[in-house]
């Protein structure tokens, strides 16, 4: 007899930039400096996680090893460095 798959709790950051996946129902193992809103509960399978992230295998591995996974929903903007001197 096979054991039932554990659940994964899906959270979204209040600013809409991140998704957090946790094996804890309240998401207490997600970063505390972000406000998280509960979105969904799915079985811990690559197929279920693929609805949310493009590389579900990585998310699954992180959930198994660390108990959580973070995925960015928006592009991360990195500003260009400012020049040290004026150019002539």
Legacy VTK file of the C-alpha trace (Angstrom):
# vtk DataFile Version 3.0
C-alpha trace
ASCII
DATASET POLYDATA
POINTS 88 float
0.000 0.000 0.000
1.404 3.398 -0.954
1.449 6.338 1.402
-0.490 9.467 0.418
1.589 12.294 -1.013
2.262 15.226 1.303
0.534 18.513 0.572
2.304 21.647 -0.646
0.865 24.978 0.460
1.125 27.727 -2.131
1.528 31.336 -1.022
1.853 34.583 -2.982
3.676 37.645 -1.737
1.446 40.657 -1.147
3.366 42.632 -3.792
2.762 39.888 -6.400
6.468 39.357 -7.122
7.016 35.951 -5.484
5.369 32.585 -5.041
6.272 30.590 -1.968
5.746 26.846 -1.662
5.884 25.261 1.774
5.283 21.910 3.401
4.025 23.797 6.475
0.350 24.763 6.493
1.051 28.260 7.799
4.174 28.907 5.688
6.300 29.754 8.722
9.426 28.505 6.961
9.046 31.148 4.211
11.000 34.434 4.553
9.532 36.525 7.377
10.343 39.878 5.742
7.619 39.241 3.128
3.862 39.279 3.688
2.408 35.994 2.369
-1.181 35.257 1.284
-2.369 31.631 1.124
-3.425 30.683 -2.437
-3.738 26.935 -2.897
-2.966 23.428 -1.663
-1.636 20.838 -4.113
-0.093 17.354 -3.835
3.708 17.251 -3.849
4.178 16.142 -7.444
6.022 17.731 -10.355
2.781 17.772 -12.345
0.961 19.766 -9.665
3.837 22.220 -9.225
4.180 22.707 -12.989
0.959 24.758 -12.889
2.916 27.433 -11.012
6.594 27.189 -12.036
8.415 26.316 -15.266
10.982 24.033 -13.569
8.824 21.900 -11.306
11.639 19.395 -10.699
13.726 22.086 -8.977
10.761 23.171 -6.855
10.100 19.547 -5.906
13.745 18.978 -4.943
13.777 22.132 -2.776
10.555 21.107 -1.052
11.970 17.668 -0.269
15.361 18.965 0.900
14.480 22.312 2.554
10.726 22.244 3.043
10.139 25.338 0.929
10.733 26.832 -2.515
10.567 30.431 -3.764
9.770 31.441 -7.335
9.945 34.948 -8.771
6.932 35.945 -10.869
8.343 39.221 -12.175
11.652 40.172 -13.725
14.324 41.294 -11.330
15.513 44.747 -12.352
19.187 45.386 -11.755
20.142 49.049 -12.246
23.244 49.960 -14.225
26.073 51.254 -12.068
26.544 55.004 -11.970
29.760 56.314 -13.513
32.438 57.436 -11.077
33.292 60.560 -13.060
31.778 62.735 -15.719
32.723 61.855 -19.265
33.944 64.640 -21.535
LINES 1 89
88 0 1 2 3 4 5 6 7 8 9 10 11 12 13 14 15 16 17 18 19 20 21 22 23 24 25 26 27 28 29 30 31 32 33 34 35 36 37 38 39 40 41 42 43 44 45 46 47 48 49 50 51 52 53 54 55 56 57 58 59 60 61 62 63 64 65 66 67 68 69 70 71 72 73 74 75 76 77 78 79 80 81 82 83 84 85 86 87
